């Protein structure tokens, strides 16, 4: 898979964007979304209905940094049972 990154002209650095789909324990979606919304690199966190309970929009300076954000910060939030990270690509 090739991940396309976008340069932000006003900041002059490369940013990788991704959606993180999250399944939570029953009744924990709102609390998980609120906790994740406070994490640096997360631009949006909302609880939703369907097969996933929370959808997060995140950004990082590299794919590696995005991986660290997900593994170290997002997955450590209490109440999460599974995550699926979907990097944004431009086709």
Buried (B, 14 or more C-beta within 10 A) or exposed (E): EEBEBEEEEEEEEEBBBBBBBBBBEEEBBBBBBEBBBEBEBBEEBEBEEEEBBBBBBBBBEBEEBBBEBBEEBBBEBEBBEEBEBEBBEEE
